[in-house]
Amino acid sequence: MSRISVSESPAAGSARNGESGSGDPVLMSTLEPPPLPSRPIIRARLEDRLTYGVREKSLVLVSAPAGAGKTVLAASWAEAHDLPWPVAWLTVDDACDRSEVFWSYVAETIVRSGVTLRHANRPPLGEVVPNSFFIRLAADILDHPVPVVLVLDGADRLVSRDATVGLDFLLRHARPQFRLVMCSRADPQLPLHKYRLTDSMAELRQDALAFTVAEAQSLLSSLGAKVSRDVVASLTEQTEGWAAGLRLAAASLKQGADPKTLVESLAGDDGSVAEYLFAEVLDAQPPRVRDFLLRTSVTPQLVPDLVDRLTDRADGRRTLATLVRANAFVERPPDFGGAYRVHPLFRELLKAQLTYESPEDVPELHRRCAQWFADAGQYVPAVEHAVASGDWLYATSLLIGGFAVGSLLAHDNSPYAFLFDSMPADLPGPHATVLRAAWMFRSGESVPAGDIEHVTRLVQQKRAADTVLRLSAAVVLAAVTAVEAEPARAKQVADHALELLRQSPPKEQATGAVLSAIVLTARATAVMLDQGGADAAGALKAAAAAADAAGCGRLKRQCLGDLAVVEALRGRLRRASELARAAEGLADDCGLPRERRPAAAALALAWVSCEEFHHAEARRWEARAHASVADYQVRFVQPLLAVLQARIHRSRRDLELAENALGQFVANVDSPSWVRELELLEIAALHLAQAHPDQAIGVIDGLPNPHSPRAEVVRSRATALGASSRSAPRDVTGDQAAPLDAVVEAWIDRAYGHLERGEVTLAVPAVQEALQLAEPERMRRPFMDSTSQLRGLLRANATLSASASWLRPSSSKVVNLRPASAGDDRPTRSPSPGPVTTEPLSEREIEVLRLMSELLSTEEIGAAMFVSVNTVRTHVRSILRKLAVSRRNEAVRRARELAIV
């Protein structure tokens, strides 16, 4: 770049520079950086960016709202920067509005930085600064061997055109020796677009100046406020890293404010934060802009069209853009869809001030917002504003119009849910009635009969004026009647709702997928409670598919859990496990607590574990199911859990405990018929275990279906023990529709009959058939509960022994279905330095140890290994001796430490 020539002699310029008035204390404070805090926070990332900008660009603009830390950052950098360049500092004040004063200050501070001005004379007071001054100043700067850095703090006070024109002249003509750093609350009146096009400007704005959590932690600590990192993170989030907000919070903390209370109330603080924002930001606005900010504070989304409606003006877009450039805590985030937003702390101040100054305007402003969002199809903010306006009738009509019942019944985290805590309980009108019924059903409460009647009348209206209201009523009625009415009635209501959905106009069909999923789930629930079995499986599969297609995780989780129970009862253990784990996975994805997880899924996993003869796993899942059972599931989950408990106790020969487990449900006639059948079948099995076959026959003859496959198995066993029956037992070994456990037990009973008659060669293929049917599902229970004679055959026969190896729980890797517990979170302990085994454990002893770790009793271990109880005890004594312990639980603990099990 060519140098600019000057006509004035160096001596003359030097002499004029000597009359700088440098002894003026006001001028001295203006020409020096402000003092830094005693323990300044070094923000290396920002100082590095500032150094890079000064080195590579002509202009560095640090533009951010009041209190963002601009001055502290620039002063810290000016004191510690590693550039070998002179830095001149000028704090712009109101006196700089006079051009000659401003440029006198600029000349003085440049001289103070060590730069000699040979040609540029200080502009005389009261006269217009001549253009020659800028030419001479640029020439002097260009003569300097290294670049000169001028820092202008408070540059937003520069309103004189001569000042900005002169700065632009230096930026263009004193390159590359001139660097300008401007710290400003608003963008200066410079042609910034040109600097951006030529890539000669670096910018640091509020997003860059915002404190990170680590920086905020250092800041609070330096100010004497010692708080946890969680509190710091919350304060940083609430202030959005705003430096002044963090400093004011630190002052409150030092005065004894409770950290948690401060975090929750900072936005509504009427003390230092509000006072700062009021004085530094709101009070500095012209009346027209102040009114604009107050009236638009009722909404967090400042859309230009909505803003115009709130302010009764037509310049909303221009005003918002001006506020952004002025750094008035208004910004236009890229993720806000073209809308603007106000810093939350500033917005809270504005809302409070609006309520104080014009309380009568607040409801009307919220009502305008509600209407605008409703017209835009954004029902969630529309409802929020309607509620804020106090117009609940309008709010309920918006909720129905936005198909809120679909959101409430289909999703875990409905955006409408929080509104119902404040909705008046006695709110009149059909919209409120439908919504109240939906909310009570979702919350697990019983819907009043009067509300159900009102909803039913809405559904039955032949010419409903409000189609959406009628559809919503039909969906809610289907959901409620599925669990509170007779199954036949529930299916009828669900079918009617599906027909209404099919006939609805295209506009309402836009949300039809969610509503259809709700109704299909309700229908499947009714079928489940009525029939169970294959019919329920088909209905649940269809409902789960609809819920998946509509993205309704809550409904899908419910359907998968119920379907898992159906499949487990049919003996499809692997499929039941997959479905139950999928339901649990959906619950994990939502972060649901244990009490809100699907009880049916836990029941299915408990049932599977019992059939696999993993009693410890079964008991853990049983406890999970008890903790989360609710709503309609009570009708089948609790009685089936009682059947499960009784079955486990019966396997352990604890017959009295088995009876007690079933006792409370024996007289319960509210259970579905298929659940009632399983209860009575378990009672009949207990009679057989107590050698009362005639009583067992009496129980199964009283079943709704006394000739079901499971009933025929019990009948066959009872008659084998000498009971008389009105009909001969039916052979179910070839029944393709029978549950797998019934078919397996029928083959075992056939084998037992052959053994009783001494027909060993005929018993072997029967056992082989049972093993082949049960092995894919790992169904061990029928074999573990069998007679010692059959277990002896499994040990003695080489073919059967090889085929039955999978019956040992430790014979193959079993999928871990254990629910999470507090113990699972404990850190793994390294092996203790205690005594090691003196003799290696045999393979059989290791197997006993593994079964002991499953909490199986001595009798259960003998049944699992097909050995006598005395043999198990011998193995246990040997294990205790080799591990140098005296109790079984100590042996298991020691074996885990040694990685034996």
Buried (B, 14 or more C-beta within 10 A) or exposed (E): EEEBEBEBEBEEBEEBBEEBEEEEEEBEEBBBBEEBEEEBBEBEEBBEBBBEBBBEBBBBBBBBBBBBBBBBBBBBBBEEBEBEBBBBBBBBBEBBBBBBBBBBBBBBBBBBBEBBBBBBBBBEEEEEBEEBBBBBBBBBBBBBEEBBBBBBBBBBBBEBEBBBBBBBBBBBBBBEBBBBBBBBBBBBBBEBEEBEEEEBBBBBBBEBBBBEBEBBBBBBBBBEBEBEEEBBBBBBEBBBBBBBBBBBBBBBBEEEBEBEEBBEBBBEBEEBBBEBBBEBBBEBBEEEBBBBBBBBBBBBBBBBEBBBBBBEBEBBBEBBBBBBBBBBBBBBEEEBEEBBBBBBBBBBBBBBBBBEEBEEBBBEBBBBBBBBBBEEEEBBBBBBBBBBBEBBEBBBBBBBBBBBBBBBBBBBEBBBBEBBEEBEEEBEEBBBBBBBBBBBBBEEEEBEEEBBEBBBEBBEEEEBEBBBBBBBBBBBBBBBBBBBBEBEEBBBBBEBBBEBBEEBEEEBBEBBBBBBBBBBBBBBBBBBBBBBBEBBBBBBBBBBBBBBEBEBBBBBBBBBBBBBBBBBBBBBBEBBBBBBBBBBEBBEEBEBEBEBBBBBBBBBBBBBBBBBBBBEBBBBBBBBBBBBBEBBBBBBBBBBBBBBBBBBBBBBEBBEBBBBBBEEBBEBEEBBBBBBBBBBBBBBBBBBBBEBBEBBBBBBBEBEEBBBBBBBBBBBBBBBBEBEBEEEBBEBBEBEEBBBBBBBBBBBBBBBBBBEEEEEEBBBBBBBBBBEBBBEBBBBBBBBBBEEEBBEBBEEBEEBEEBBEBBBBBEEEEEEBBBEEEEEEEEEEEEEEEEEBEEEBEEBBBBBBBBBBBBBBBEBBBBBBBBEEEBBBBBBEBBBBBBBBEEBEEBBBBBBBBEBB
